[in-house]
Amino acid sequence: MSLHVTSRVLLASLGDVSPEHGSLRLYGDPTGVERPVLEAIRPLHENDCDCDDADEYGDCTRFELRSATVERFKIVRLGGRLGAGYFVACEYQPDWPMHVSQYVPFFGDVESMRDVANSAGVGDDELIDALCSENPVERAEAYRNLIGYHGWANFDEYPIELTAAEVTARLAHDKKASA
Ligand SMILES: [Zn+2]
């Protein structure tokens, strides 16, 4: 994650406004250099927690933060592959060293989007179009469906633990993008 907390701008809130219920926020780089980042903050433990950070009512004050860079994709069709084509990051160029199939993301090729779309209750074309959109908010909504299907651990296997005070301080930097 290369967007710094103090310089990034909040582009959209896609989850609950409160981390207690699972916040999901999309941040952008005002200079446009770094790619947008989707960040989820949610309680680390269930209710009725008895860890050292839970209060006398079992309300736990530990949170976990996971983040994913929101890529933009495109479909590359090669001669001989008449079907859906390869689904790759939009930076892909034909002169990249490996075969285009090697650049397909872990969550799969175009056909794999059908299962994700089905489980999210959206059309597969709609999901693919959103992942190829120049609008980062549309891509982030598609990422939410990908994460819902594959699980956060596949996008960020090293969550950061935060205290409630750290969460509050972090979110205090959020400011709406106005320009
Ligand atoms: Zn706990």
Residues whose N, C-alpha, C, O or C-beta is under 5 A from the ligand:
A	BS01	ZN	H45 C49 C51 A54 C60
